Amino acid sequence: MIAKIKGTSPSRLIFDIINFIVLTLVAMVTLYPFLYVLAASLSKDIFILQGKIGIIPMGFDLSAYKLVLGNKYIPIAYKNTIIYTVFGTIVNMLFTTFAAFALSRKRLPGKSFFMFLIAFTMLFSGGLIPEFMVVRNLGLLNTIWAMCIPSAISTMNLIILRTFFQNIPAELEEAALIDGANEILILFRVIIPVSIPAITTISLFYAVNHWNDFFDAMIYLSDKNKFPLQLLLRDIVIAGEVDELAGSGADVEIQVRESVKYSTIMIATIPIVCVYPFIQKYFVKGVMIGSIKG
Protein backbone atom coordinates (compact mmCIF):
# COMPACT_ATOMS: atom_id res chain seq x y z
CA MET A 1 0.00 0.00 0.00
CA ILE A 2 2.86 2.38 0.90
CA ALA A 3 4.65 1.53 -2.33
CA LYS A 4 1.44 2.21 -4.23
CA ILE A 5 1.09 5.63 -2.60
CA LYS A 6 4.75 6.47 -3.30
CA GLY A 7 4.25 5.66 -6.98
CA THR A 8 1.20 7.88 -7.27
CA SER A 9 1.47 11.32 -8.80
CA PRO A 10 0.66 14.29 -6.52
CA SER A 11 -2.41 15.28 -8.54
CA ARG A 12 -3.75 11.73 -8.44
CA LEU A 13 -3.09 11.49 -4.70
CA ILE A 14 -4.92 14.77 -4.05
CA PHE A 15 -7.84 13.58 -6.16
CA ASP A 16 -8.02 10.27 -4.26
CA ILE A 17 -7.96 12.03 -0.90
CA ILE A 18 -10.68 14.52 -1.87
CA ASN A 19 -12.71 11.72 -3.42
CA PHE A 20 -12.42 9.65 -0.24
CA ILE A 21 -13.46 12.59 1.97
CA VAL A 22 -16.46 13.48 -0.22
CA LEU A 23 -17.68 9.89 -0.48
CA THR A 24 -17.25 9.42 3.27
CA LEU A 25 -19.35 12.51 3.96
CA VAL A 26 -22.01 11.37 1.50
CA ALA A 27 -22.08 7.92 3.14
CA MET A 28 -22.42 9.48 6.60
CA VAL A 29 -25.25 11.76 5.49
CA THR A 30 -27.02 8.84 3.83
CA LEU A 31 -26.54 6.47 6.75
CA TYR A 32 -27.45 8.85 9.56
CA PRO A 33 -31.28 8.80 9.09
CA PHE A 34 -31.27 5.00 9.13
CA LEU A 35 -29.13 4.87 12.28
CA TYR A 36 -31.31 7.50 13.94
CA VAL A 37 -34.52 5.57 13.23
CA LEU A 38 -32.87 2.36 14.48
CA ALA A 39 -31.72 4.05 17.68
CA ALA A 40 -35.12 5.67 18.24
CA SER A 41 -36.93 2.36 17.75
CA LEU A 42 -34.77 0.79 20.49
CA SER A 43 -35.01 3.70 22.94
CA LYS A 44 -37.48 4.66 25.62
CA ASP A 45 -40.07 7.09 24.34
CA ILE A 46 -39.30 9.79 26.88
CA PHE A 47 -35.84 10.28 25.35
CA ILE A 48 -37.39 10.54 21.87
CA LEU A 49 -39.82 13.22 23.01
CA GLN A 50 -36.98 15.11 24.67
CA GLY A 51 -34.94 15.04 21.46
CA LYS A 52 -31.97 13.31 23.05
CA ILE A 53 -31.64 10.48 20.51
CA GLY A 54 -28.66 10.44 18.18
CA ILE A 55 -27.34 7.22 16.65
CA ILE A 56 -27.03 5.38 19.97
CA PRO A 57 -30.17 4.04 21.73
CA MET A 58 -30.98 5.51 25.15
CA GLY A 59 -32.87 3.43 27.68
CA PHE A 60 -32.85 0.26 25.59
CA ASP A 61 -36.47 -0.89 25.18
CA LEU A 62 -38.08 -3.47 22.86
CA SER A 63 -41.68 -2.86 23.92
CA ALA A 64 -42.52 -1.03 20.69
CA TYR A 65 -41.39 -4.03 18.62
CA LYS A 66 -43.53 -6.31 20.78
CA LEU A 67 -46.56 -4.10 20.15
CA VAL A 68 -45.98 -3.94 16.41
CA LEU A 69 -45.20 -7.62 15.89
CA GLY A 70 -48.14 -8.59 18.11
CA ASN A 71 -50.67 -6.82 15.90
CA LYS A 72 -52.77 -9.00 13.57
CA TYR A 73 -52.32 -6.71 10.55
CA ILE A 74 -48.51 -6.81 10.48
CA PRO A 75 -48.15 -10.51 9.46
CA ILE A 76 -50.92 -10.09 6.88
CA ALA A 77 -49.27 -6.97 5.46
CA TYR A 78 -45.90 -8.74 5.39
CA LYS A 79 -47.38 -11.68 3.50
CA ASN A 80 -49.13 -9.38 1.04
CA THR A 81 -45.96 -7.36 0.42
CA ILE A 82 -43.88 -10.49 -0.22
CA ILE A 83 -46.51 -11.80 -2.63
CA TYR A 84 -46.81 -8.48 -4.46
CA THR A 85 -43.03 -8.11 -4.64
CA VAL A 86 -42.25 -11.64 -5.87
CA PHE A 87 -45.16 -11.99 -8.27
CA GLY A 88 -44.92 -8.40 -9.48
CA THR A 89 -41.18 -8.69 -10.15
CA ILE A 90 -41.73 -11.91 -12.12
CA VAL A 91 -44.39 -10.20 -14.25
CA ASN A 92 -42.15 -7.16 -14.72
CA MET A 93 -39.16 -9.19 -15.83
CA LEU A 94 -41.15 -11.38 -18.22
CA PHE A 95 -42.65 -8.40 -20.04
CA THR A 96 -39.49 -6.30 -19.88
CA THR A 97 -37.17 -9.08 -21.05
CA PHE A 98 -39.38 -10.11 -23.96
CA ALA A 99 -39.91 -6.49 -25.06
CA ALA A 100 -36.22 -5.57 -24.67
CA PHE A 101 -35.13 -8.63 -26.67
CA ALA A 102 -37.54 -7.88 -29.51
CA LEU A 103 -36.57 -4.21 -29.67
CA SER A 104 -32.87 -5.05 -29.63
CA ARG A 105 -33.15 -7.06 -32.88
CA LYS A 106 -32.04 -5.13 -35.95
CA ARG A 107 -34.42 -7.09 -38.18
CA LEU A 108 -37.57 -6.10 -36.24
CA PRO A 109 -39.90 -4.21 -38.65
CA GLY A 110 -40.96 -0.80 -37.35
CA LYS A 111 -38.50 -0.88 -34.45
CA SER A 112 -38.01 2.90 -34.49
CA PHE A 113 -41.75 3.50 -34.44
CA PHE A 114 -42.25 1.19 -31.47
CA MET A 115 -39.38 2.83 -29.60
CA PHE A 116 -40.94 6.23 -30.25
CA LEU A 117 -44.25 5.07 -28.76
CA ILE A 118 -42.49 3.62 -25.73
CA ALA A 119 -40.32 6.70 -25.14
CA PHE A 120 -43.39 8.91 -25.61
CA THR A 121 -44.91 7.44 -22.44
CA MET A 122 -42.01 8.85 -20.42
CA LEU A 123 -43.29 12.37 -21.15
CA PHE A 124 -47.04 11.90 -21.54
CA SER A 125 -49.53 9.50 -20.02
CA GLY A 126 -53.27 9.07 -19.77
CA GLY A 127 -53.32 10.21 -16.15
CA LEU A 128 -54.42 8.69 -12.88
CA ILE A 129 -58.19 8.87 -13.38
CA PRO A 130 -58.27 7.09 -16.79
CA GLU A 131 -55.90 4.46 -15.40
CA PHE A 132 -58.14 3.90 -12.38
CA MET A 133 -61.20 3.61 -14.64
CA VAL A 134 -59.46 0.99 -16.78
CA VAL A 135 -58.47 -1.04 -13.72
CA ARG A 136 -61.98 -0.74 -12.27
CA ASN A 137 -63.75 -1.68 -15.53
CA LEU A 138 -61.53 -4.72 -15.90
CA GLY A 139 -62.59 -5.87 -12.43
CA LEU A 140 -59.07 -5.72 -11.03
CA LEU A 141 -59.79 -3.64 -7.92
CA ASN A 142 -58.80 -5.38 -4.68
CA THR A 143 -56.82 -8.03 -6.56
CA ILE A 144 -53.13 -8.78 -6.94
CA TRP A 145 -53.43 -7.93 -10.64
CA ALA A 146 -54.10 -4.29 -9.81
CA MET A 147 -50.69 -4.20 -8.11
CA CYS A 148 -48.83 -5.79 -11.05
CA ILE A 149 -50.45 -5.13 -14.43
CA PRO A 150 -50.61 -1.29 -14.52
CA SER A 151 -46.87 -1.14 -13.76
CA ALA A 152 -45.84 -4.22 -15.71
CA ILE A 153 -43.11 -2.39 -17.66
CA SER A 154 -40.92 0.51 -16.63
CA THR A 155 -39.85 2.43 -19.73
CA MET A 156 -36.47 3.31 -18.25
CA ASN A 157 -35.73 -0.29 -17.25
CA LEU A 158 -36.84 -1.46 -20.69
CA ILE A 159 -34.44 0.93 -22.40
CA ILE A 160 -31.57 -0.08 -20.09
CA LEU A 161 -32.10 -3.79 -20.75
CA ARG A 162 -32.55 -3.22 -24.49
CA THR A 163 -29.25 -1.34 -24.62
CA PHE A 164 -27.56 -4.18 -22.74
CA PHE A 165 -28.91 -6.75 -25.21
CA GLN A 166 -27.70 -4.66 -28.14
CA ASN A 167 -24.13 -4.74 -26.76
CA ILE A 168 -24.03 -8.55 -26.72
CA PRO A 169 -21.78 -9.73 -29.59
CA ALA A 170 -23.83 -10.62 -32.66
CA GLU A 171 -21.60 -13.65 -33.24
CA LEU A 172 -23.29 -15.47 -30.35
CA GLU A 173 -26.69 -15.15 -31.98
CA GLU A 174 -25.32 -16.03 -35.42
CA ALA A 175 -23.74 -19.20 -34.05
CA ALA A 176 -27.04 -20.19 -32.47
CA LEU A 177 -28.90 -19.54 -35.73
CA ILE A 178 -26.44 -21.76 -37.61
CA ASP A 179 -27.12 -24.50 -35.07
CA GLY A 180 -30.84 -24.23 -35.85
CA ALA A 181 -32.02 -22.29 -32.80
CA ASN A 182 -35.14 -20.14 -33.06
CA GLU A 183 -35.74 -16.80 -31.34
CA ILE A 184 -37.06 -18.37 -28.12
CA LEU A 185 -34.03 -20.64 -27.80
CA ILE A 186 -31.69 -17.76 -28.56
CA LEU A 187 -33.29 -15.71 -25.79
CA PHE A 188 -33.24 -18.44 -23.13
CA ARG A 189 -30.04 -20.28 -24.12
CA VAL A 190 -27.83 -17.41 -25.29
CA ILE A 191 -29.04 -13.94 -24.31
CA ILE A 192 -30.30 -14.50 -20.76
CA PRO A 193 -27.30 -16.56 -19.51
CA VAL A 194 -24.85 -13.80 -20.50
CA SER A 195 -27.17 -11.07 -19.19
CA ILE A 196 -27.50 -12.25 -15.58
CA PRO A 197 -25.89 -9.08 -14.11
CA ALA A 198 -28.23 -6.77 -16.03
CA ILE A 199 -31.30 -8.90 -15.36
CA THR A 200 -30.45 -9.11 -11.65
CA THR A 201 -30.00 -5.35 -11.48
CA ILE A 202 -33.32 -4.62 -13.21
CA SER A 203 -35.01 -7.22 -10.98
CA LEU A 204 -33.65 -5.40 -7.92
CA PHE A 205 -35.04 -2.11 -9.24
CA TYR A 206 -38.47 -3.67 -9.72
CA ALA A 207 -38.40 -5.52 -6.39
CA VAL A 208 -37.48 -2.41 -4.40
CA ASN A 209 -40.19 -0.47 -6.21
CA HIS A 210 -42.82 -3.09 -5.32
CA TRP A 211 -41.60 -3.36 -1.73
CA ASN A 212 -41.79 0.41 -1.21
CA ASP A 213 -44.98 0.97 -3.20
CA PHE A 214 -47.96 2.27 -1.28
CA PHE A 215 -49.57 4.63 -3.80
CA ASP A 216 -51.00 1.93 -6.10
CA ALA A 217 -52.32 0.07 -3.06
CA MET A 218 -53.89 3.26 -1.73
CA ILE A 219 -55.67 3.76 -5.07
CA TYR A 220 -56.68 0.21 -5.98
CA LEU A 221 -57.13 -1.56 -2.63
CA SER A 222 -59.82 -0.90 -0.05
CA ASP A 223 -59.71 -4.22 1.82
CA LYS A 224 -57.31 -3.84 4.75
CA ASN A 225 -56.56 -7.56 4.67
CA LYS A 226 -54.94 -6.96 1.27
CA PHE A 227 -52.89 -3.93 2.26
CA PRO A 228 -49.12 -4.16 1.73
CA LEU A 229 -46.74 -3.28 4.53
CA GLN A 230 -45.91 0.16 3.18
CA LEU A 231 -49.55 1.26 3.09
CA LEU A 232 -49.97 0.11 6.68
CA LEU A 233 -46.79 2.01 7.53
CA ARG A 234 -48.22 5.12 5.89
CA ASP A 235 -51.36 4.86 8.00
CA ILE A 236 -49.23 4.58 11.12
CA VAL A 237 -46.70 7.33 10.43
CA ILE A 238 -48.83 9.83 8.51
CA ALA A 239 -52.45 9.07 9.25
CA GLY A 240 -51.65 8.47 12.94
CA GLU A 241 -53.31 5.08 13.36
CA VAL A 242 -50.94 4.06 16.14
CA ASP A 243 -53.71 3.27 18.58
CA GLU A 244 -55.24 0.67 16.31
CA LEU A 245 -51.87 -0.89 15.55
CA ALA A 246 -50.91 -1.17 19.17
CA GLY A 247 -54.24 -2.78 19.92
CA SER A 248 -54.83 -0.72 23.04
CA GLY A 249 -57.36 1.80 21.82
CA ALA A 250 -57.35 5.13 23.61
CA ASP A 251 -55.20 3.74 26.40
CA VAL A 252 -52.04 3.99 24.32
CA GLU A 253 -49.91 6.69 25.87
CA ILE A 254 -48.32 9.35 23.74
CA GLN A 255 -44.88 8.07 24.70
CA VAL A 256 -45.63 4.75 22.99
CA ARG A 257 -46.72 6.37 19.75
CA GLU A 258 -43.29 7.66 18.73
CA SER A 259 -41.37 4.42 19.24
CA VAL A 260 -44.11 2.43 17.50
CA LYS A 261 -43.67 4.61 14.42
CA TYR A 262 -39.91 4.10 14.34
CA SER A 263 -40.08 0.38 15.04
CA THR A 264 -42.62 -0.08 12.25
CA ILE A 265 -40.32 1.77 9.85
CA MET A 266 -37.45 -0.56 10.78
CA ILE A 267 -39.60 -3.66 10.41
CA ALA A 268 -40.60 -2.50 6.92
CA THR A 269 -37.05 -1.55 5.90
CA ILE A 270 -34.77 -4.30 7.21
CA PRO A 271 -35.90 -7.17 4.90
CA ILE A 272 -35.17 -5.35 1.64
CA VAL A 273 -31.87 -4.06 3.08
CA CYS A 274 -30.84 -7.63 3.94
CA VAL A 275 -31.41 -8.78 0.35
CA TYR A 276 -28.97 -6.31 -1.21
CA PRO A 277 -25.63 -7.81 0.01
CA PHE A 278 -26.44 -11.13 -1.68
CA ILE A 279 -26.82 -9.53 -5.11
CA GLN A 280 -24.40 -6.62 -4.73
CA LYS A 281 -21.82 -8.11 -7.10
CA TYR A 282 -24.45 -8.47 -9.82
CA PHE A 283 -25.81 -5.01 -9.10
CA VAL A 284 -22.45 -3.25 -9.51
CA LYS A 285 -21.57 -5.18 -12.66
CA GLY A 286 -25.03 -4.75 -14.11
CA VAL A 287 -25.03 -0.99 -13.64
CA MET A 288 -21.60 -0.49 -15.21
CA ILE A 289 -21.64 -3.01 -18.02
CA GLY A 290 -22.74 -1.64 -21.35
CA SER A 291 -21.81 1.90 -20.38
CA ILE A 292 -18.53 1.61 -22.30
CA LYS A 293 -18.34 0.07 -25.75
CA GLY A 294 -15.31 -2.05 -26.39
Secondary structure, 3 states (H helix, E strand, C coil): CHHHHHCCCHHHHHHHHHHHHHHHHHHHHHHHHHHHHHHHHCCCHHHHHCCCCCCCCCCCCCHHHHHHHCCCHHHHHHHHHHHHHHHHHHHHHHHHHHHHHHHCCCCCCCHHHHHHHHHHCCCCCCCHHHHHHHHHHCCCCCCCHHHHCCCCCCHHHHHHHHHHHHCCCHHHHHHHHHCCCCHHHHHHHHHCHHHHHHHHHHHHHHHHHHHHCCHHHHHHCCCHHHCCHHHHHHHHHCCCCHHHHHCCHHHCCHHHHHHHHHHHHHHHHHHHHHHHHHHHHHHHHHHHCCCCCC
